[in-house]
């Protein structure tokens, strides 16, 4: 997926060779010269790969069957609109997380010709956050099949229900900047663990299905906890993965060691050289 590059890089795993796919000139609108064009690529149900528009004005679509590259929509260039997205296991749609954008971008990948749509966010009654930039950076699907956006500069968690397209905010953290980026679901406890960037704790979100429809502030706060006491270094890790051992590993950005987290009733954090 091109960020500053002017072409798509194709890696053929069978022949162990690489090639370039050009961006469409008829839809270019200066995309080639842009930096930070698309953030992340996601494989849809239609076997096409979708690049989420960050500074680029449109969605990047790469047809993996034909190598055809196209750009869908026009949401304004250099707007830093969305920061990655997640494919829903419920309906085959990709939901992109708003960085500077005020709405969630929904991309249907079921090959039914449904155009992308912008979905409004209904904030919780207690959520008075006025942050407009770098709100939610990355996220993942929870144990309840809802999609959760991880708060970077936002103080609340974004919750997307793909069954209804209802988008709400929940719980409260703090107003610090660049707190977490990305999150990983643990099958051990049904919780999402957000990867710390500047935050001093790991954010844990309980995503096990609710037995009631209660959406009060107290109920939301009970689903969130903070793990560990981390060094004050900025930009520690960016993104993480779950290993075959069921542990979660944070990828170092400016920190000099890998973060290893053992999920469970009492999560354990350690660092690997």
N, C-alpha and C positions, 0 to 999 in steps of 0.2 A: 504494500500500500504506500503510494508516494506521500511523503511528508514535504521535504524540500526537493525531492527528485522530480524530474519532468516526465518520467515514464513509469509504467508498472513493471516491476521485476518479477519474472516468472521463473520458478525453480522446478525443473523436471526431476522428480525423485527416481524415476525408473532409469533414465539415461544419465543422471547426475550432471545435467547441463543447465545453463541459464540462458535466458533471452529477455528482450524488452518488448513491452506492448505500449504503443503510443497512446496518449490521451487524444480524444476526438477533437479535431481542429474546429469543426463546425459549432461545437459547444464550449470552446475553450474559455472565452471571457477572461483571459489572463491567468488561467489556472497554472500554466506551465511555470510562470515566474513567481507564483505565490510560495511562501514558506508556511509550514504547518498546515498543509492543505486538508488532509484527512487523518483522523485519529482512530486507528484500529480497523481491522477487517473482520467481517463475520460471514460465515457460510450460511446461506439461506436454504430453505426447503427446495428451491428451484435449481439448486446446484450453481447458483451465482454467488459471487463474493461481493459484499457491500462495504464500502468505505464510508465512515461517518464524517459528515462535513464539519470541520473545525474552522479553518480560515477559508476553505473553498466554499463556493456558493451553492453547490449541488451535491447530491449523493453520488458516489462513485459505484458503478455496477460493472463487474467483470463476469462475463458468462464463461464458466469453466468448461463448457462443452465446445464453444466456438472461439474462445479468446477475444470475443468482441467486447470492447470497452465503451461504456457510455456514461453520461452524467445526467442525473435526473433532478429536476426541480431547480429553483433559484431562491435561495434564502438569504442572499446577501454575502458578499465576500468580505474577508477580514473581520468577521463578526465574532469569531470564536464561539460558535453556537453550541455545539454538542461535543462531549468528551467520551467517545466510545459508546457502546450499546450492548444489549443482550438479546439473543434470540429466545423467544418464549417457546417452551415445550408444549404450551396449551394450544396456540393458534398459528404458529409459524411466522409470527411478526417479530421484527426487530424493534426494540424500544431504545432510543438514544437519550443519554443523560444530559440535561441542560447545564452547560457551563455558563455562558452569557445569555443564552436563549431563555425566553420566559415560558416556553411550552415544551413538552416532550414530543419528539419526532417518532412517529410510528411508520415503519416500512413493512408492507405486506410482502412475503416471499413465497406465497402459495401458487404463484403463476396464474392468478385469476384476473389480472389486469386492474387490481385495485390500486389507485394512486396513493402516494404517501400522504399522511395527515398529521396535523399538529393538534395535540391534546392538551387541554388546560389543566392546571394544577389547582386542586382545592386544598388550601392549607388548613391544618387543624385549627380549631377555634382559639387555641392558646399560642399558636405560632405567629409571632409578630415580626419575624426576621425580615429586614429590608435589604439584605445583601442581594446584589444583582450579578456579580461576577464570580466565576469559578465556584459555582454553587455545589454541584455534585459531580465528582470525577470518578467515573467507573462504578461498577456494581456487579451484582450477580443474582441468580434465581435462588429463592429461599426454599425451605422444606414445604411451604404451603403453595408453591408454584407461583407466588407473586415475585416481582422483581424489585430489588432494593438498590437505590442510589446512595452512594457513600458520600457523606458530607465532607467537603474540603473547606470552603469558606462559609457554607451554609451551617446553621446551627441545628437543623432538623434532618431527619432521614427521609428520603423519598421512597414512597411505596406505590408500585404500579400493579394493579390487578388486571391481568390480560383477559380474564373471563368477561369483564365488564368495561374495560378501559377506564376504570375509575382510578384517578391519580391523586394521592393525598400525601401530606407530610405527617410524620409521627415523632414523638419524643423530642428531647432537647439535649444538646451537648454543650458547646460554648461558642463564643464568637471569634475564636482564634482563626488565623489564616492557615491554609494548606495543612489541615489536620491529618486527613487520611486520603489515600488514593487506591481505589480498588478494594475488593473484598473476596473472601473465599468461604464457601459453605462447607461445614463439616457434617458428614453423615453420622458421626458419633452422637451429636447432641442437637442437630437441627439448627445450629446457630451459624450466623455469618460472622466472620472475624475480619474487621477492616484493617488494612495494612497501614501502619503509622508512617507519616511523612515528617511533619513537625510535632505531632501529638506526643504527649508523654505517656500515653496509655494505648492499649489495643482496644478498639471498640467492638463489643460483642452484641449482636442483635439476635434475639430469640425469634426464629421464624416458624416455629412449630404451629400448626393450625390452631386457631383460637376455638375454644369451646363455646364462647359467647360472642355476641356482636358488639361488645363494649368497646368504645373508642375514646374513653376519657383520658385525660392527661395522666392520671395515676396509673391506669392500665397500660398506657404506652410506655411510661417510664419504667415499669416493672420488666419490660421486655428488653431493656438495654442495661448493660453493665460495662465497666472499664477494668481492663486486665493489666497487671504489671506496673512497673515504674521504670520508664525507659530513659535513656540519656537525652539531654536537651539539644543534641545536635539536630540541625535542620536538614530536611530532605534525606531522611535516613534510608527508607526503602520505598520502592515504587512498584506496587503490584506484588502478587504472590501466587503460589500454586499449592495444591494438595498432593502429597506424595503417596506412593503405593503403601506406605506405612501408616497412612491416615493422619500424618502430621502436616502442618501448614508451614511453608517456607516463604519468607519475605526476601525479595530480590534487592540487593544493596544498590543504592544510588550514591549517597555520600558517606554512608556508614561503611566501616571496614570489615564487617562480618555479616554472614547470613543470619537472619532471624529464624529460629525454629520454635514453633508453638505446638504444644501437645494439647488438643482440645479435651474437654471433659468437665466433670463437675467442678474440679479445681484445675484450671488450665495452667500449664507450666511454660514459661518463656526461657529460652536459652539462646546462646549465640555460637555459631559454628565458624571456625577459621577457614 
